[in-house]
Amino acid sequence: MPRSGTDWAVDMTRQTAAFATVIAVRWIASALLALMLASAVSPAQAQTGPNAAPTPIHIGVLAYAGKDDAVSRWQSTADYLSERNPGYRFVIRPLFLSQLRNAFVEGRLDFVLTQSLQFSELSRLDSIWPLATLVVKGNGQRLEQFGAVIFTRQGAGFEELGDLVGARVAGTSPNALGGWLLGMQALEDAGLDVEYQITPIFTGLPLAAVVDAVLDGRAHAGVVRSSFFQRYLDAYPDSPLVPVGTAERQGFPYPSNTPLVPEWPFAATGQAPDGLATRVARQLIAMPADAPAAEQARIAGWRTPLDYSIVDRLRDKWLPDPISPGSLLRHFWHYLVLILAAVLALFAWQARRAAKRLGAAKRRLRRAFSGLHTGAVLTDASGHILLTNRAVEGFARPEFDGELIGRPFCEAFNLQIEGLSAQCAFGDLVERVETRETRSVDGVIERDNQRFDVNLKLSRLEAEGDTQLLMSILDVTDLRSANALLTYRATHDRLTGVLNREAMEEFLSRAMPGKAPRNEPIHASCLIWTDLDEFRLLNEIGSRELGDRILASLASHFSLELPSDAVLARMGVDEFAIWMPLSSRDTCVLVARDVLEIIHAFRLPDEHEHLRLKASVGVTRIDSDDLLASRRLEDAERACQSAQRLGGDRVVQFSGEDTELLEREQQIERFNALRAAIAEDRLDLAAQRIAPMKAGLPTIHEMLLRVTDANGRLRFPSEYIEIAEKHHAMGDIDRWVIRQSCRWLARQPTDSGTLSINLSAHSVQEPEMLDFIREELGDSSVDPARVVFEITETAAIINLDQAERLIGAMRRIGCRFALDDFGGGFLSFEYLRRLNPDIVKIDGRLVEDLSHDPVAAVIVSAIVQVSRVMGAQTVAEWVETEDQYRQVTEMGVDYIQGFLLHRPTPLDKR
């Protein structure tokens, strides 16, 4: 039933009275708080003097592009103002939109630099006035205003703004000044009723999302900032996007068919010190355009503030304020007296209720204290227990179960803390927190032959003039065990159990500090680097499992045969480093030969006992006063490489000049061999099938590079990749692979599946690579939807911005994108979400560890789940056993790749 006007007035009166009651209570509380703050601030102000530290002046800056970018951009401006205002230190406070509003309302900002629309909003909340208007650089001009442009696709039939009746119009958000409000004002000026005659579509930031909405047909027209639209047209001159109607304004260098509004204001708040705002205004306006602060901020300078009333009018029109307490009080002020009387009556009633609530709160706190999962004990100043909870009973001496109240703390608990006297000494505990409100202490509690590692949080409480001590006791036994395990895993190789490379480098830096104490002899030691010869061949002929068994058994063999003071570390796949002291009767070469004999004597205790290992061994000498002891690892490795070049299975002692010369010659030889292989077309391709696990998914063929040397032997490219990347030859190799792969795919039936091509980190950075891909796809007439480009996790994170641009461009062509080796490096799920790949290839090392590492299983499962939510397909790499196949299948991967299903075969044999 419709409500009458009288009913509405009565309801509004009731609501207003209730709301005004709350407002009055808040006014009274605010007045009391202001009095207390005034009394607290006055002494502090009296302490300032001529030698006091500079007063911080806080500038709230809108961080629309991220907080780090805001600080980097405006810090020089803060320094510029600090230099010109002695006694003040200007500080940049980067804040997001809502944070800046809250900080302004709470009075934590002296100055504000934000966009025009928020400045208009802040002016309604408290005292704020503009000091200067930002001047930006645009097409060689100094711009004090900005505008927007309403655009559409060519041929869409919208010649003038009035033609947009019934159209879908895209913008970033309903409260975006340049991305929506200016466009709505222009449409209304053209005679449209924007509430009924257009359909809004809000895409959110960035502005490129509005462009995409128009390009893909979700919207007929869009509204973006003029400068962004011009940059887009400059970047894509062939774009079909055009402004609607006339988009020219005299003196404005960008296309605009909307009103113009002033740029950002630099404004002062009521918190700014007297006289400082005027000086800051003059200093900003006087800032030269070539000043470092202006160049760092990427602006042309500042000018006297423009009139922001146009922004106020736009805000009032398109973003009207809701009904506020102020507006209600202006209309119903005559009820104020009645409300205040009611408030005073409520005070007496609330006082009676407060006493009851306080008693109930004490009872609830006592129950909550008793129910805590962390042990808690409250004692008086002498250490006698006043209160405990149930969780602490598991730490107390058994004979005192349930009878702790009133007993001395140190009698009830067998607590030992390093640095304190035996049996805890309660007085020492009190001294630990005498100068601090809360202190954390680690200790040990023993009970019934059990030992608990505990962490104590000690807090001093002042209760009715008496000192009390509150102690929380947390059992951290499992946590410390886990930390010890993590430390072990961080310093030891998972397969062999010996030290890893980082731990070996740390050991050398500690064992050889670089400066021997005075009058103490200098001790010599040997550093040996071993690399198993032909281990890769053994791994390929046999299996990866056999290779792992050999490495683990060899590490155990070393541990038994080497002296007890030797230090062993695994440095690579089949590389070990050994450090041992050098006796006066030995030389490093003799010690290294003993190590080589140990390797020769190694046997596997099973059907593979016929295997004989050979190794290339490099050795170098280290003295205890060596300033670069950790660098000797490189020397030993170089000597090992020299032993390999000489045929292997021998010992070479490091000699700086010889090794470096050989290394340079070897690099030149490899690079020349690579160039010859490219010039003579001795590169080959092999394909490995990636099998789908679900019906309807196409088979994927990954292209793998092979190199034929001058003697006709087929080699894997890994030995050439490093030198190719070092000499910037990977771009030529990638081009060859792309060209040959597209030609091969063009000869295959359309139902033969999809092709996957790897791109190196160099190609990701190369701007011309995208044009080459377009050209090859066009020349070979290959459907781009049948091509997937793989980028490794490492290449993606090193060149993240370039990778995003390349991925976006390839997707617009029609190709798909796969993120290779994910999970093996440092790329987080946040970067995965940002890159948004079509396919995620799970690193083979994680798949390899599934059978014996539960952490690897959790990581793989998480990657599969996150990828599924993102709409990306997953590929499990290195699947070589039935058990691995079963596990990844149960986890729900979309594809499987590995020797279990298919070994790479040359293209001409497929």
C-alpha positions, 0 to 999 in steps of 0.5 A: 500500500503506498505511503502518504507524505505524512507517514514519510515525514514521521518516519524521517523525524524518528530516524533523524532523532535517533541519528542526532542522538548518536551525533551528540554523543560523539560530539561530547566524546570528541570535546573531551578527547580534544581537551586531553590531547591539548593538555598532552601536546602542550608540554611536548611543544614546550620542549622544541628549541633551536637545536630540535630535529626538523619538523616532519611535513607529510605530503599525501600523494595518490599512488595510482601506479604503485607506492614505489613509483609514487615515492620515486617520482615525487621524492625529489620534490620533497627534497626541493621543498626541504632545502628551501624551508629550514626547520622542516623535513618534507616526507612523501606518503604514498597512499591509495585512494581510500588510504589518502582519504582516511589519512586526510580525515584523521589529520595526518597530512599537511599537504595533498597531491591527488587527482582533481576529483578526489581534491573536490571530495576532500574539500567537502570533508575538511579545510583544504585549498589549492596552492599550485596546479600541475603542468605536464608535458604533452606533444611539446606543449605545457598542459594545465588541463586534461580532457577525455575523448569518446571514440568508436570503430571506423564504420560503426555508424556513429558520426556525431555524439548524438548518434550514440542513442542506445549504444553500449559505452565503455569506461573504467569506473562510474567515478573516473573523471577522465575515464567516464564523467567527462564523457557523460557530460559531453553526451548530455551536452549533445542532447542525450539522456545518459541515464536511459539512452546509453548502456554503461560498461565498466572495465576497470583499469588499465585504460587499455581495457576500454580499448579492448572492449571496443575492439572486440565488440563488447562496446560500441564506444568508449571513454578514455583520457585524451593523452592515452588515446593519442599515445595508443594511436601513435603506437598503433597507427593502423588502429581502426579507432576514431573519435566520435564527431569533432575532437579538436580544442584550440590550444589542446594538443590531444583529440578531445570532444569533452570538457577540459578540467584542471590538472592535479592540484598541490593543496594545503590542509588545515594541519599545515603550519602557519605561513608554510603553505604560502611559502610552499606555493611560491616555491612550487610556482617558481620551480624551473621546468629543467629543475631536477625535481621537475625532471624526476616527477616527469612534469613541466612545472607548476602554476598558480592554481586554476579554478576547480569549480568545474570539477565540483559541478561535475561531481555534484551532478554525476556523483551526488552526496548521500544524505549526511548528518550535517544536512539532516541537522540543518533541517531538524536543528530544533530537535537538538535540545530534546536530543541533548536532554535525552543524552544526559538522561542516558548517561545516568542509566549507562553508568549503572549498566557499566558497573554490571558489564564490568563484572561480567567482562571480568568473568568472561576474561577469566574464562577466556584466560583459562581457555587459551591454547598457549600456557599463561601464568600471572604472578605477583612481584615476588613470583607467587602464582595468582592465576593460571590456565589449563594449557600451562599444567602440561609444563608444571611439575607433576606433583603440583598438578591442579595446585599451582595457585599460591606457589612460587613460580620457580618451584612449580616449573623446572625452567632453565634459561641461558644466562640465568642462575639454575632453577630459573631465578624469578628475580632475574626474569623480572629484571629482563622486563624492567625497562621494556613492556614486553620481552621474549625469552627462550628456555627449556622446561623439563618434566617427567624425563620430557624436555620442552623447548619453550618461548616465554613472552614476559609482560609487566602489569601495573594493577592497583599500584602493585606490579604483576608479571604475565608470562605466556609459555609456548611449546616450540619444540616442533618448530625448532626441529623444523627450523633445524631441518630447513637449515639442513636442507638449505645447506645440503644436497638432497640426493647425496646428503653432502654440502651444497655449493652455497654451504661450501662457499660459506665454509671457505669464507669462514675457514680462510678468513683472509688475515692470519693472527700475528705470530701464527703460522699460515696453514695450507690446504687443497681444494679439489674439483672432480667431474665424472667423465662421460656421466651424461652418456651413462645417464642416457644409456642407462636411466636417470635412476641409475645415475642418481644411485651412482652419485649417492653411493659415490658420496658415501664412498668419499665420506668413508675414504677421505680423511675425517677433517676433509669437507665434501660438497656437491657442486653440480650434476656430477661434480664434487668439491673436496677441501682438506688440510695439506700436511707438510709431506704432501703436495696438492697434486698427490692429494688429488691423485689419491682422490682420483684413485678413490673414484677408480676404486668405487663399485656399485654393490649390485648387478652394475658392479662392472661399472668403472668411473673415471673423472677429470680432477682439478686442484688448487692450493689455498693458504689460510691468509688468502683474501679470495679463498672462496674464489679458489672454487673457480680456480679448481673448476677451471683446472678440472675443465683443463683436465677434460680438454686434455682427455679426462681421467687425469689431475691438473693443478691450477695455473692461472695463465694456462687455464685462462688461455685454454678457456679463451681458446675453447670458447673461440673454438666452440663459437666458431663451430657454432657459427659454421653449423649455422652457416652450413645448415648443420642444425637439425630438429627433433620432435617429442610428443606431448600426450593429452590426458583428456579426450578432445585435446590436440597432441602437442609436438615440442621442437628440440634442437640438435647440432651436427658437428663437422665430423657428422656426429649428432650433439645435444645443443646444451654445450653450445647454448651458453656460448651462443647466449654469451655472443648473442647468437641465440636470436639467429638460432631461434629464427632458424628453429621457427622457420623450419618448424613452420615449414614442417607444420605446413606439410602436416595434416590439419588434424596432426596436432599443435607445434610447440617452439621454445624462445630464448631469453634473448629473443624475448628481449628482441623487438624485431622477433614479433615481426619475424614470427608474423612474417613466417606464419604468413609465408608458411600459411600456418594457422597461428592457433596451431602454434605454441611458444614456450618461454622458460620461467627464468626468461619470463621473470628477468624480462617480465615487462618485455615478456608481457608485451610479447605474449600479448602481441602473440595472442593477438596474432592467434598464437598461444603461450606456454610457461616452461619449467614452472616451479623450478625457479623463483617465479611466484603465483602472483607472476603466474597470474600476471603472465596468464599463460595458456599452458603451464609446463611443470618443471621436470625436477618436481615430477622427478621428486614426486615419489620421495618428496611430499613437498614436491607433490604439494607444489605440483598439486598446487600448480595444477589447481591454480592453473585450472582456476586460471583456465590454463592447461598443465603439462607434466615434464620428465615422466619416466616411470609408471609411478610418476605417470600414475601420480600426475594423472591422479593430480589431473594434469592435462598433458604428459611429456617424458621418455615413458611415452615418447623419446624425441625423434628427428623430423625426417623419421616421423 
